[in-house]
Amino acid sequence: MFLSHIHNFRALAIIGIICTHSLDAFQWNDNPEVFRLFKSVVDGSSLLFTFISGFLFQYLSKNFEKEKYWKNKVKNVISPYFFMSIPALYYFTQIEIQDSVEASFYALPTYQQILYFLGTGRHMAPYWFVPAVTIFFILGPFLVWAEREGTIYKLMPLFIVISFFHGKGGQLGPLSHAIYMFSIYLAGMYFARHHDRLIITISKYHLILLAATILFSLGQIIYYEEYRNYFMYLHKLVICPLLIYYLYQTRELFGHTLTKIGHFSFGIFFIHAYILPLLKRIYVKFTDHIEMPEGDIISSVGLTLFVLIICVLIVSLSNKVGKKYSKLVIGS
């Protein structure tokens, strides 16, 4: 199986994540409909990351070795998570208050604040993903055994129902996120195991799946306040295999641009969390405004592409200067 379409999927996933956070950077008092439309497409793009993580886990599990697997995850995920967290940990324990925690949080000793931030990822908006997916890394040996037995896939409808009703967030921190994400992770594993057969199957029904994604997007727009997260989950559950199919069919059209972004995706994930707040601070400082301006289609797409380009340049520079150490520090 040639994996160019998988790397292209990773590229779209990270672009979706940046776009989601770029949308949130603007004010949308004048254009709430545009905001909801954009959100209905890109919100929850971390689930695309989850899907492809499950896909690659199964794809690479043929010669699975527990110690080697955990060592690689520490090297490629946990290490850059720690390194890239250092500026934020210092800032949100010594300089500024992080809005994502209660005020009483800062009565705790600094080391407890640091441990809490690292354990939950709440020091930077997108970093919650790492503690959650780490749970899957810990369960890696069990998932390999269960996958080879084949029985775990029979439980996938149950896990989908659990994810659907559990929803985003919860009182259990990373464990709540992991419960929500697991069905998508498992769906990625299932797609990797049956890739060729599913490509053929989807080719017969892709228009139905496309119609379903549109309906679920409309559900997010119409029922934004009440049921948005339910429709968002269903949207991502359907669009993940659909995107794999379309990217597989068009894999010769994209060249190496998306593939390169896909290779850089984890580094981009870590870096963009700093770039967006920095750009906002620069804007506020030089315009004397207290918030970003009203958003629209052009500004949202423009900010997404600008942040993406900056991140790609930083990762490229890190690769050239840091070489083999770059992945340890920034994830790519």
N, C-alpha and C positions, 0 to 999 in steps of 0.2 A: 504494500500500500504506500503510494507516494504521498507525503504529508504536507505538500505545499498548501493545500486547501485548509488544513488544520492550523497552520501558522497564520494564514489569512484570517481565519476565524478568531484567533487570539488577537490579531490586529483590530478587528472590528469590535471585539469585547473591550479592549482598553480605550479605543476611541469613544465607545459608548459611555464608559465610566467617566472620562474627561468631560464629555458633553453634558452628562448629568450634573456634574459639579459646576460646570460653567453656567448652566441654566440657573442654578441656585445662587450664583454670585450676583445676578442682576435683580432689579426690582421688576415686578410684573403687574403693577396696579392698572396700567392702561391696556395691557394685552394678556389678560388671564387665559383666554382661549388658545392663544399661540403657545403659552407656557404648558398648558395641559396637553396640547397636541404633541409637542416635543417630548414631554415627560412620558406620554403613553408609549413612545417608541424606545427611548433609551433608559428610562428608569429601571433599576434592577439589573443593569448590565453586569454587575458582579456575579449574577447567576450564570451568565455566559462564561465567565472565568471559571466558575464552579464546574460547569458542564465539561469544559475542555480539560480541566484538571482531572476529572474522573476518566475522560477518554484516554488521556496520556498515561494515567496510572495503569489502566488495563492493558493498553497497547505495549507498555514497557515491562509488564509483569511476567513475561514468558520465562525469564531467567532471574526471577525475584530472589534476592538475598536480603534478609531482614536488616542485618548490620549495615550493609552497603546502602540500602534504601534510606535508612534513618540518617546515615552519615551525609548522604547527598542532600537530604532535606534540611539538615542543619546548615550545611554549606551554602545551599542555593536559596533558602527561604528564611530560616531563623537568623542566620548571621547578618544578612542585609537588613532584616527587620530591626535588629538591635542597633546596628550602625546608623541606619537612617532615622531611628527614633531619638538618637542622642540630642540633636538640636532642639527638637520639640520637648523632650523631657526636661531639659535645662530651662527652656523658655516657660513652660507651664508649671514648673515647680519653684522657679526663682524670680521670674519677672512678671508674668501675666497669669490671670485666672482663666482656666479652660471652662467654657460655658457648658460643656457636656456633662459636668459633674456638679453635685450639690455644693453649696457654700461650706457646709460642715466638713467636706472632704479635706479642706486645707488646714483643718485642725490636726490631721494626722502627721506623724513624722515624715520627713521627706522620703526616706527609703521606702515607706509603705505607699506613698503616693506613686513612686516610680514603679514599684511592683504591681500596683493596681493598673496603672496605665499600660504597662507591658502585657499584663495578663488579659486585658480587655480590648486594647487598641483604641481606647477612647481619647488618647492624646492627639490623634490626627483623624479627621473624619473618615477616610477610607481604610484606615489600618485595622478596623475591627475584623476584616476578612482574614488576617493572618492567624490570630489565636483560634478562630473558628475552624479554618482549614487544617490547622495543626492537629486538631482532634482526629481528623481523617488520616493524617500521617501516623499518629499513634496506633490507630486501628488498622494500618496497612497490612500487617501479616494476617489478621483475621479476615480482612476483605479479600485478600488473595485466595485464602482457603475457601471462603464462602463462594467466591466467583468461580473457582474451579469446580466446586461441587454443583454449581448452577442453581442451587435452591434460593439464593438471595434474590434472583430476578423474579421469582414467583411472588415475592413479597412486595415488589415494586408498586403495585396499585395501592397497597396499604400505606407505604411510605409517602406516596403522592397525596393521599387523603390527609395524612398527618401533617405534611408540609402546608397543604392548602389551609387547613383550619388553625394550625399553629401560628402561621403568619410571621412577619418580620419582628425582630426584637424579642422581648421577654425578660423575665426576672433572673434568668440563669446565665446571663452574659454570653460568652462564647458558646456554651452548650446550647443555648436557645437558638443562636445563629446556625449552629451545626445541625440541629434538628430540622430547621427550616430548609437548609441547603442540601441535606443528604439525598433526597429523592432526585434532585437535579444531578448531583455527583454520580449517583447510581445509574441514571439515564445515560450519562456520558460513558460510563463503563460498558453499559449494554450496547451502545452504538458502536463502540470500538470493537467489541466481540463479534458483532454481526454487521460490520460496516458495509460490505459489498451487497449483502442481501437487502439491507435497509435502503441503500441507495436505489436499488431496483424498485423496491416497494414504494418509496416516496415519489419516484418518477411517475407513478400511476395516479398518485393522490396529492401531488404538491399544490395544485390549485385549491383543493379543499382545505389543506393546511394553511395556505396563504389567506383564504377567506376567514379562517378561524382567527388568525393573528390580527386581521383587521377588525373583526368583531370584538376581540378582547381589548384592542386599543380603544375602540369606541366605548367599551364598558368603563375603561379607566377615565375617559373624558366625561362621560355622562354622569357616572356615579363616583366622581372624584373624591368627595368627602366621605362617603359611606363605605364603598366596596372597592376602592382603587387597588389596594394591595392584593385582593383576591384575583382581580382581573390581571394584574401585573404578573402574578405568579403563573397563571395559565398562559399568558402571552409568551413568557420566557420558556415555559415547558414545551410549547409548540414551535416557537421560532428557532430554538437551538438545532433540532434535527433538520428543519427546513433550510436554515443557513448553511449547514454542512452540505446539504444536497446542492444548493445553488452555487456555492463556492467550488464544489467538486466539478460541476458542469462547466464552470467558467474559469477554471484554474489556470488556463493558458493566457487569459486576457490581462491579468494583473501584473505580470512580470515579477520583479523582485521587491517592489516598493512595499506592498502590504506584508510580504514575507519578512522583510527586514524589521518592520514595526512589530510584527509578531514575535520575532526573536528578542526584541528589546522590551517586550510588553511588561515584564515584571519590574524592570528598572524604571520604566515610564510610570508604572503604578506608584512606586515609592516617591519618585521625584515630583510628580504633578501635585501631590498633596502640599508641597511647599510653594510651588510656582504660583498657583492660583491665589492663595492668601497674600503672597508678596506683591503680585500685580494689583490686587485690591488696595493694599496699603499705599502703593505708589500712586494709584489713581486718587485716593482720598487726600494724600499729602499735597499733591500738585494742583488739585482742583478746589480744595477747601470744602468739598462735599463730605458728608458723613457716611454716605452709602454709594454703592455703584449706581449707575444710571438705569433708566427703564430699558428693559431688554426687548429685542426683536429678533427676527430670523437672522439678519446679516450679522449683528453683533454677537449672537450666540455661536453661530458657525465660525465667525472670525476668531473669537476668543478660543474656541476649541482647537482650531488649526494652529493658532499662535502658540498655545501651551504645548500642543503635540510636537511642533517643530523644535521648540526650546528643549523639551525633554529628549528628543531624538539626538539633538546636537550634544547635549550633556552626556548622554549614554555613549555616543560615538567617541567623544573626547576621553571619557573614562576608560573605554576599551583600549584606546591607543596609548594612554599614559599608564593606566593601572594594569593593563594586559590581564593575566590570569587572576589578579586580585580584585578586578572590577566586579566580578560576580559576587564575591564575598561581601563587598561593601554596599553596592547599590542594586544587586540582583540581576544584572545583565553584563 
